Every structure is written in structure tokens, then in C-alpha cells.
Amino acid sequence: MRTAIIGGGIAGLSAAYELEKSRRGGAAVEYTLYESRARLGGSISSEIVHGAVLEGGPDSFLAEKPAGAELCRELGLGDQLTPSNDAARKTYIVVRNRLVPLPDGLMFLIPTKLIPTALTRLFSPMTKVRMALELLHPPRPAGHDESVAALVERHFGAEAVDRLADPLLSGIYGGDASQLSARTVLPRLVEMETQYGSLTRGMLAAHRQMRARMAAAKAAGGAGRVEGQGRPAPRGIFTTLRGGLQQLVDALEAQLEPEWVRRSTPVSALEKTAAGWRVTADDHAKHYDAVIVASPAWAASVLIRPVDAALGEELGAIPYSSSITVNLVYDEAELGPLPEGFGFLVPASEGRAMLACTFVHRKFLGRTPTGKAVLRAFLGGMKNDALLAEPDEVLVARVRRELTEILGERTIDLAARPEHTQVSRWQRAMAQYAVGHQERMQRIQERVAELPGLRLIGNAYDGIGIPDCIRLGRAAARDLTAAQPAKIAI
């Protein structure tokens, strides 16, 4: 079987790796990986400067999704896996240039502890009353899809959207809570509303169930404990690699046949033939039995429209946001004391360029030399595409100014210049799961089912994170080598 993989990001690399495994196992498999850029890995990009690991794109992946860590271990990177330093985890929201900590007991968007919620400065008295009355919400039958903002506002009010839902989701999706699909992005909350009515009661019930399962596991033999010790093994919410996520890209690339990897080779045309597929790149056409399209949906739509106009239109309608990361490396002696914790989020209502800032040296230990501090700012999102056109020095100056205004001159004096700056731009890189996303996926699946040998993978379909892309890439390759119809088109 000959397979073309279009796109060399983490999804495409994972698919290629799975095909290579099958080939080494004796299967009659050939593949070509096409990547339009000179480097592989998509938005994963790491470098080490002055001994500090700087991530240009994502800095970690969720530990609860196993595909990421499993692949790292399979590639011999298990000893490089580094959990987030959750003992020091604390996050702030910027409110009128002041850092207000998220209240204790907040489970994602849901307040579950009365006293911390009552005492927090994050919400007004009116919102706090609304949060208390939310416990009385009756169950609501499942209906049509709606935005995250609509769901949260119905339960907790507009201020909870502005100061909680929007900045939290902007940090994850780079998107807008008023556009994101509640059914896709927060399916558990939609289910809780249907079953319990009150999201607070639903979250408390889920927490009790989780504690009961943990107690049962403990009674059954101490699952999750460090071997030879009596305490639970540490596990952070996030996981990264000690030397940067680029280690994963490099390890995957090292497993592939070099002559089958074609960098700086954009695919210009894709055609369906009686025998399979014809892929044109560098004015040269080659025939394949199958094609895995791992490029962004907006790029995939251009290739697929001549094959299936309806499918191309659906792919082109998936919205994307752009983002910018700005890494600043400081000598800690040049800075005043930073607030405790991992960093802060900035609501759109604050009118700033920054969406968030992470104190990287606190979030992951062992990746920054002693005496150094790395501050990582995020800019862009759905409402600030114009920032992409700004020169690096303008973006760095704006981040430094906003840090001074938010953290105070005693911490970030504009006269204290960073030892190193790094600006990374990611144009139309993050897919947005807009209202109606699941219905769109159903239509896409139906069209793909009519095109044998075609698979679509990437962050536009069924999960935006690194583990999701790995899962989809490997599953598509396994599905093709097993010569079985895909259960899902992505």
C-alpha cells in the first residue's frame, strides 16, 4: 500500500511513524510525507537559549490524555517526561490592572466552595448571589447547540463569562467564548445540566464519584503509588519534555525513511482516480492507494474542492485563530519578586494585547537555569489578527510595557532589559470548534465515506491538543493498513 501524507505537523508525523512501524513489521507499506515548510513539527518548536528551554508553540500537553506520554515512552523519551509543578500552581485573572487569584474550589468554570467564592474579589456581589442561586437550577432537556458564553451566562451571569470563561478558553483555544460550541468544548457541563440542572451540583457529584473511585483503587492495592513507597506518585495536570517538545518531533523524524520525507514541498493538486489518488508536488504527479491529509482544514479545503466541492466547502468553513508567543529571558536579580504561581490570564475587556503570561521557570522545574526567569506572553486570538503584522521589536516593547503595568514597576521595570527575546507567529494555526461543530463533523464524515482511501487528521476535527493529534494520526494509519473502513472520517 502506498500512502501520501500531506502535512508534517505532529498529526502527520504520527501517521508516518505508524506506517513505518507497519513496514518494519513486514507489511507492504510505502509512504511519502509532504511538508510545505523547511522544518517538520508544525507549531511545535523549541530551542535552548542560555540553558533555558523556550517553546515557540505549545509548551506541554494534558496528562490525562494518554496518547502523548505513551508515544514519548515508545520513542525512548520516557525519562524526559516532566510533570508540571502543581504544588506551586496558582493562576490569576487581571481585573483593572490588579492580579486576582482564581478562588479555591473552582473546578474549571464551576465554583464548588462557598466561602472562597464569597470572599473572592474576582466577582461582584451580584454575581456571587447568582452563583449561590445557581444551585436551584432545574434539569434542562438537551437541546440545540449553543455557545459556551450562552451556557455560562445562563447559569452564572455575564461577569462570569468576561472574567472566567472567556480568558480560560482563550488561553486554551485562542478563541472567543461567544463563538465556541458548548456541546463540543464543554460536553461534560452540557451533560451535567441535562442531568442535574445546576452545574455546581453536577460538579460536586462528579467530584464525589471521583473520590469514591480513588478510595476503591486504594483499597484494592494502592494503585497509583510510587513503588516501594507509601505516597501517591506525583502527577501534574500538564506534561512536557525536559529538553523541549522539539525532542518529540526529532525522535519521530529519526524513525522515518529519510528519502520518503519531502520538506519544502507543497502539494499543489490532489485528484481521485479509478485506482486511488494522484498527488502533484513540484510539478511531478505520483499515484497512491491512499491519502492522509494532515494540513489545516483551510489548506485541505483548497486541495479537496476539485475532488468534492461540498467537502471542500465544509472544511473551508472551519474557523481558525492566529497566535503569537513572546518569550523573555531575565536574570532574576534584575527583577523584583514575581507573584506566586504559574502566571495570569487577561480578559478581553481589559483591552490589552496580551491574552496570558506564564512564569515558565515556575511551571516546569529543571528547564531553566538557577537564577534565570522566563516569562512567556501570549498574544493574538480571534480579535487581534492585526498584531501579526507588527515587527518583533514592537511586540516585545508592548509586552514589556503591559507586564510593567500589570505586575508593577517594582517587579518589571522597563529599564530591566531581558537577556533574550523570542517572538513566534502562528498564523491560522488553531482550529475553532464553533457552534454547530458536531453537525459539521457529521457532514464531513459522510462525504469522506464516499472517497475510499482518504483520511483527514489534525486539530480541526476531534481535539486540539498534541495527544489528540497523535491519536488521530496513528489511528488513521492503522485503519488504512488494516484495510478497514474508518469509524470516523478524521
PyMOL commands that set and color helices and strands:
alter all, ss='L'
color gray80, all
select helices_A, chain A and resi 10-24+66-74+78-80+86-88+114-119+125-136+148-156+158-173+182-185+187-196+199-221+246-255+258-260+297-304+309-316+332-334+348-350+360-363+385-389+392-407+437-448+466-481
alter helices_A, ss='H'
color red, helices_A
select strands_A, chain A and resi 2-6+30-34+46-49+52-55+61-62+81-83+91-95+98-101+106-107+110-111+238-241+261-262+267-272+277-281+284-288+290-293+320-331+343-345+354-359+372-380+420-431+454-456
alter strands_A, ss='S'
color yellow, strands_A
deselect
rebuild
show_as cartoon
